């Protein structure tokens, strides 16, 4: 298939473009000209989704879209909310218009577990859990889900909504917990835990998310809109994460994390039920140790100081 990947210059977009290029012809959509080329893309289109002229003038048929492009709010300021509105909501609406005009009949939309109510009332979190975003980013992704599911697209358009948990891999933002842990360990220092490190997340290796996207492109669904969790399906505490990072990246003499006393420890727990994706799409992600070992094998990690 000829597949358009939006946000192809970002962390997930670059991995996805490279992964899908093994079996498909990939058009990479990027917002501005790049210094580093997008590996695997047969063509690169420059233009933001705020003005989809580049797409509308492309002139060749497009079979499917993986819509990865999005902005993330870190502080939830007024300025960030306005950016989320432009980049996550209006941009998605423009893309759906493009899909209609160009008769693109398959769409994979990258959403987030941020659409779920927090803290969760039941673990693991399945796809029909309560939707109640607690921040502007989660709200923007939920509105995107609504638009993708709605009559803005013809009923014959096959749509997949993928709710990702904590994706890790080469090229991710350096201020996330896993790169911080890895950077300290590679510098010969122990990871720092706040309290006992009981807070938990669901960490999923980026290549597994790429595989999940590929399965959506290549599957034969029974209904127009399908929603799947994209995680590992495993709960990992910060303490366990620190132990695994030390195990994979550690140097001799480094055996345990450093615990920092806190007045009130965050004990939030979270992990996903991925049984639906496993059943329907044959999705079987790596466990954390295996994923970290693969990450180490990629080399040239950008996180060490």
Secondary structure, DSSP 8 states (H G I E B T S, - for coil): -EEEEETTTSHHHHHHHHHHTTTSEEEEEESS--SS--TT-SEEEE--TTSTHHHHT--S---EEEE------SS--HHHHHHHIIIIIIHHHHHHHHHHHTT--EEEEEEEGGGB-SS-SSSSB-TTS-B--SSHHHHHHHHHHHHHHSTTS-TTSEEEEEEE-EEE-TT--TTSHHHHHHHHHHTT---EEETT---EE-EEEHHHHHHHHHHHHH---SSSEEEEEES-S--EEHHHHHHHHHHHH--TT--S-EEE--SS-------B--HHHHHHH------HHHHHHHHHHH---S---
